[in-house]
Structures are given as structure tokens and as C-alpha cells.
Amino acid sequence: MEAATTRDPELWRLAKARAKFKSHLFTYLVVNTLLWVIWFLTDDYTGGPFGRRGFHIPWPVWPTVFWGFGVLMSGIRVYSSFGGQLSEREYERLVRQREAR
């Protein structure tokens, strides 16, 4: 139990966020692979996207793109230091502001 009390709270928060992101990414990949397989096996447009009925956009494109955008934004937030730098700069600005009073 001693290890739990000596954890750095910020690193622990970051570790949990990254684990959550990895789980979300894995779910995204599995579900979207399944959607594409279902589309491929049930597509009535024989011959692929340029089948006998002309060009069409496969329906799994929509969940893949929009859900993928959400996963991408989550990954950028969790793995980049962009948000942390902004928070740190804002904190330092507030500290300087308080000290100037």
C-alpha cells in the first residue's frame, strides 16, 4: 500500500489518461475493422466501389472518419505537451499577477 501513497498525482493522472486512450484506440480499431468486414461481405455493389451501379461511398467511411477524428484529438491531448504548456504558462502568469499586488 505504500507505493500508492508515494505516487506523483500528476504522473498518475497522465498514466490513467494514456491507458484510457489506448483502450479507446483498441476499441476503435476492432469495431471499425468489423464494420469494414461486414460492408465487404454484404456489399451489393459487386466489383468494389466502382461496381455495376457506379461509384458509391462505402457506409463504414462515416464512423471511421468521425470517430477517428475524436480518437486523434484524444491522442493529441494525452500525448502532446501542448495542453500542459498552456496550463503551466497560465499558472505562471497568475502567480506573477498575484505577486505584483
Sequence and secondary structure as in RCSB ss.txt:
>XXXX:A:sequence
MEAATTRDPELWRLAKARAKFKSHLFTYLVVNTLLWVIWFLTDDYTGGPFGRRGFHIPWPVWPTVFWGFGVLMSG
IRVYSSFGGQLSEREYERLVRQREAR
>XXXX:A:secstr
 HHHHTS HHHHHHHHHHHHHHHHHHHHHHHHHHHHHHHHHH SSTTTTEETTEE   TTHHHHHHHHHHHHHHH
HHHH SHHHHHHHHHHHHHHHHHHH 
